Amino acid sequence: MEEQTDKLVVNKNKDFKYELSGAGSGLVQAYGEITGIELYFRAKYDEWTFDVANDVGMLPSDGGQGGYFKKSKCKNAGYMTLSKAEKIISECIDDYLQKKNT
C-alpha cells in the first residue's frame, strides 16, 4: 500500500496544525503553527530540521535569534514516510512546549 504524499495534522489539545508533504520525493516538509507561532520542518539528504519562530516571527534557520531549533542526522531523510516525519515533529513539539512552559 502506497503512503499518501500530503497530510494535514491538527491537534487542538496542544494547539498546533501543519501541512506535511513530500513523502518519497527527496524533500519532506511541514508548514504550520503552534500556539499561533510559525513552525517549519524539513527533511532532505541525510538530515532533518525543525523550527519554531521567535517572538517577531523569524525562524532560527532564517537567521532569527531565539525561537526553537532542532536538527538531527537521518539517513535518506528526504525519503522518509509521512508517519516517520509526523513522529519526529510530535517529539519536537513536545520538547518545544516543555521548554516554553519551564
C-alpha positions in Angstrom: 0.0 0.0 0.0 1.5 3.4 -1.0 1.5 6.1 1.5 -0.2 9.5 0.8 2.1 12.4 -0.1 0.2 15.2 1.7 -1.4 15.3 5.1 -3.0 17.9 7.3 -2.2 17.3 11.0 -4.3 19.1 13.7 -4.1 18.8 17.5 -6.4 21.1 19.3 -5.2 20.0 22.8 -1.7 21.1 22.1 -2.8 24.0 19.8 -0.9 23.1 16.6 -1.6 22.3 13.0 0.6 21.8 10.0 0.6 20.5 6.4 3.0 17.7 5.8 4.1 16.8 2.2 6.6 15.2 0.0 7.0 11.6 1.2 9.4 9.7 -1.0 10.2 12.8 -3.1 13.6 13.6 -1.7 12.2 16.5 0.3 9.7 16.2 3.1 8.4 19.5 4.6 5.8 20.7 7.0 4.5 24.2 7.3 2.2 25.3 10.1 1.8 26.9 13.5 1.9 26.0 17.2 0.1 28.3 19.7 -0.2 30.8 16.8 3.6 30.8 16.0 5.0 29.6 12.7 6.7 26.2 12.6 8.7 24.5 9.8 10.0 21.0 9.4 12.4 20.0 6.6 14.0 16.6 5.8 16.4 16.5 3.0 19.6 14.5 2.2 20.7 13.0 5.5 19.3 15.4 8.0 16.1 16.9 9.3 15.4 20.3 11.0 12.5 21.6 13.0 12.0 25.4 13.7 9.5 27.5 15.7 9.7 31.2 15.0 10.8 33.7 17.6 8.6 36.5 19.0 8.9 38.6 15.9 8.1 35.8 13.5 11.6 34.8 12.3 12.6 31.2 12.1 16.0 30.4 13.6 17.0 28.7 10.3 16.4 32.0 8.6 18.7 33.9 11.0 16.2 34.7 13.7 17.5 34.9 17.2 15.6 32.9 19.8 12.8 30.7 18.8 13.3 27.0 18.8 15.6 24.9 16.6 16.4 21.3 16.5 18.2 19.1 13.9 19.4 15.6 13.6 21.2 13.3 11.1 18.9 10.8 9.5 20.0 8.5 6.6 17.9 9.3 3.4 15.9 11.8 5.4 14.2 13.2 2.3 12.7 9.8 1.6 11.2 9.2 5.0 7.5 8.3 5.3 5.0 10.9 6.4 4.3 8.8 9.5 8.0 8.9 10.5 8.1 12.7 9.9 4.9 13.1 12.0 6.5 11.2 14.8 9.6 13.4 14.7 7.5 16.5 14.6 5.4 15.3 17.5 8.5 14.8 19.6 9.9 18.2 18.7 6.6 19.9 19.6 6.5 18.1 22.9 10.1 19.3 23.6 9.3 22.9 22.5 6.2 23.0 24.7 8.1 21.6 27.7 10.9 24.2 27.3 8.4 27.0 26.7 6.5 26.2 29.9 9.5 26.0 32.2 
